[in-house]
Amino acid sequence: MLHEKYQSLVKTLHDCMEACNHCYDSCLGEEDIKMMAECIRLDRECSDMCGFLEQALLRGTPFASELASVCAAICESCGNECKKHDHDHCQKCADACFKCAEECKNIA
């Protein structure tokens, strides 16, 4: 099956989606939520894109390269924003985003 060649990326996408969802939820509980607004927005954007690409790869999309390029850009943006915050959930999310961005670039 086509998606078998993307098995590593599918796992990385899923892990990034989970990290972004956890960060999103945790950011909503932070004291200064206004300061976390961009982080929250990008967490949602990244989680949605990673989930979409994961599903697209599993169904054998012919647009893997194009979608991976967009996903890499979103993951990098989210990782850069999360890296600005000292919260553990943000730092873990940034790491997951950067890993995902690199793997997406490999097929983009």
C-alpha positions as CSV (number, residue, x, y, z in Angstrom):
1,M,0.0,0.0,0.0
2,L,1.1,3.5,-0.7
3,H,0.8,4.8,2.8
4,E,3.3,2.2,4.0
5,K,6.1,4.3,2.5
6,Y,4.9,7.2,4.7
7,Q,4.6,5.1,7.9
8,S,7.1,7.1,9.8
9,L,5.6,10.4,8.8
10,V,2.1,9.2,9.6
11,K,3.3,8.5,13.2
12,T,5.2,11.8,13.4
13,L,2.1,13.7,12.2
14,H,-0.1,12.0,14.7
15,D,2.4,12.7,17.6
16,C,2.5,16.4,16.5
17,M,-1.2,16.6,16.3
18,E,-1.5,15.2,19.9
19,A,1.2,17.6,21.2
20,C,-0.5,20.6,19.6
21,N,-3.9,19.5,21.0
22,H,-2.4,19.2,24.5
23,C,-0.6,22.5,24.2
24,Y,-3.8,24.2,22.9
25,D,-5.8,22.9,25.9
26,S,-3.0,23.7,28.4
27,C,-2.6,27.3,27.0
28,L,-6.3,27.9,27.6
29,G,-5.6,27.3,31.3
30,E,-2.7,29.7,31.5
31,E,-3.1,32.9,33.6
32,D,-2.3,35.4,30.8
33,I,-4.4,33.9,28.0
34,K,-4.0,37.0,25.8
35,M,-0.2,36.4,25.7
36,M,-1.0,32.8,24.6
37,A,-3.4,33.8,21.8
38,E,-1.1,33.3,18.9
39,C,0.2,30.0,20.4
40,I,-3.4,28.8,20.7
41,R,-4.2,29.8,17.2
42,L,-1.2,28.1,15.7
43,D,-1.7,25.0,17.8
44,R,-5.1,24.6,16.2
45,E,-3.9,25.3,12.7
46,C,-1.0,22.8,13.1
47,S,-3.1,20.1,14.7
48,D,-5.7,20.4,12.0
49,M,-3.1,20.3,9.2
50,C,-1.3,17.3,10.7
51,G,-4.5,15.4,11.1
52,F,-5.5,16.2,7.5
53,L,-2.2,15.1,6.1
54,E,-2.2,12.0,8.2
55,Q,-5.6,11.0,6.8
56,A,-4.6,12.0,3.2
57,L,-1.5,9.9,3.3
58,L,-3.5,6.9,4.7
59,R,-5.9,7.1,1.8
60,G,-3.1,7.5,-0.8
61,T,-3.4,11.1,-1.8
62,P,-1.6,12.1,-5.0
63,F,-0.8,15.4,-3.4
64,A,1.5,14.1,-0.7
65,S,4.4,16.4,-1.7
66,E,2.3,19.6,-1.9
67,L,0.4,18.9,1.3
68,A,3.7,18.1,3.1
69,S,5.2,21.4,2.0
70,V,2.2,23.3,3.5
71,C,2.3,21.2,6.7
72,A,6.0,21.8,7.1
73,A,5.5,25.6,7.0
74,I,2.6,25.4,9.5
75,C,4.6,23.1,11.8
76,E,7.6,25.5,11.7
77,S,5.4,28.5,12.5
78,C,3.8,26.7,15.4
79,G,7.1,25.5,16.7
80,N,8.6,28.9,16.5
81,E,5.7,30.4,18.5
82,C,5.7,27.7,21.1
83,K,9.5,28.0,21.6
84,K,8.9,31.6,22.8
85,H,7.0,30.3,25.9
86,D,8.6,28.7,28.9
87,H,5.7,26.4,29.7
88,D,6.6,22.7,29.5
89,H,3.7,21.9,27.2
90,C,4.9,24.7,24.8
91,Q,8.4,23.4,24.7
92,K,7.3,19.8,24.1
93,C,5.0,21.0,21.4
94,A,7.8,23.0,19.7
95,D,10.0,19.9,19.6
96,A,7.2,17.8,18.1
97,C,6.5,20.5,15.5
98,F,10.1,20.9,14.5
99,K,10.5,17.1,14.1
100,C,7.3,17.0,12.0
101,A,8.4,19.9,9.9
102,E,11.7,18.2,9.1
103,E,10.0,14.9,8.2
104,C,7.5,16.7,6.0
105,K,10.3,18.6,4.2
106,N,11.8,15.2,3.3
107,I,8.8,14.3,1.1
108,A,7.9,17.9,0.0
